[in-house]
Amino acid sequence: MRGFISGLLASVCVSTMALAQTPSAPAASPQGDTYASIAKLPDWSGAFEPILGKVPGRPANGKPMFTPAWKPKIAKIDAIHASGGDVPSRVYHCIPSGVPGGMVAPTRLYETVFAPGLVLWLVQNNDNRRFYTDGRTHPADPGSSYFGHSIGHWESDTLVVDTVGLDPGNEFLYGIPGGHNMHLVERFHLTNPTTLAVDSVLEAPQALTEPFRYTHLFKRGTWKIGEEVCTQNNRDVASTGFQQFDSTPPPPGLLHK
């Protein structure tokens, strides 16, 4: 299990893009609103696996700037890392990782499906996301959910996705929740025929003093997505790292709010 933990975070690097609300799409860019328009979009076929970093629970490059209220949480995680322990996380309790932290996991594959006005980001463990590209805006009250409400548009070969309405317990680093009012802007694009990059900017006012800029990388392969299910109440409680059943309720704050 510790090996699983150490690889769970994606390889990320610093992005220089500016934080902004999703800008209007250039009129010349195909928007995937019809099947004829979809045919003009870039080829994202096949399954992608994440390119992982080497540092457990931390980005490969860049450094999030934490608020004073969040620094004790980081210190606690640092101490667990230093002792060789397992970092507590929602995933130990079969609670979805959500967004943004669930974007990359070493045991998962990802693929996309284009439909008129919609892009589906499909995940091996069914933590799927829907990016609405039909011109709608966010609802006045998007609520709070694991995957939030996502709208997007195409800028040439780049899909720009704006996500709000994220559950405050969603982790953006392994074991570290983002708090209330998270806002994520992602730019999906191919850097070469086999590499998909997702340049991201995260606002998390409770956790971060400034926007956190990073990039997830995915490698295209010939894999087929299989079935992965996290059994309800199958919690990791053993010091060996093996998952064992435990009827004790998860700690407060881990459950969906």
C-alpha positions, 0 to 999 in steps of 0.5 A: 500500500505504501508503494501505492501511496508514494505514486498516487500524485501525478508528476506536475511541473510549473505552468506560466499561464495566467489565472482567469475565468474561462475566456470566450472561445475563438469563433474559428475554433471547432467546438464539437457541437456537431459530429462534423465539428467533432471530426475536426478536433484533435485525436485523443483516442486510446487510453492514457496512463499518468506519468508519475513523479518520484516524491510521494505526495508532492509535485515534481516541480513548483510549490503550493503556498499554504495559508497559516491555517493549513500549515499544521496539516502539511507539517503532520503529513511531513512527519508521517512521510519522514517516519515512513508511515502511510498518509491518511486519505479519503481513498482508504475509506472508499471515498472518491478522490474527487477533483483535483486530486483524483485526476491521476492515480498510478493504478488507473487509466483514462480515456476521453469520449467526444459527443456534441456539446460534451466531453467525457473524461472516463476513469478506470475506477468510474470517477468520471467527469463531464465537461459541457461544451455547449455554451452553458454557464455555471449554475448560480448555486453549483452545490458541492460534489466530488467532481464539481460542475465543469464547462469548457470550450476549445481554443484551437487544439486545446480544451479549456475546462473551468470547474467549480462546486467542489467538495471542501474535503476533496484533496489536491495533494494526497491527504490534504483537502482544498477547503471551501470555494475551490476553483480549477481551470485546466487546459488539455492539449497534446504536446506530442502524439503520445503525451497529453498535458493538463495545465492547471491553475487551482484557487483554494482560498482556505488552503492557499495564499496564491493560485497553484499552477501545475501540469499533469502528464499522461502517456497514450498507450494500447491498454484497455480500461478494465474494471476497478471497484473500491468495495464499500467499507473496505478500509486500510487499517493494517500496519502492513498496508494490506486492506482489511475490513473495519466497521469503525466509521471514518474520521470526521471530515472524510465523508462527503459534505 
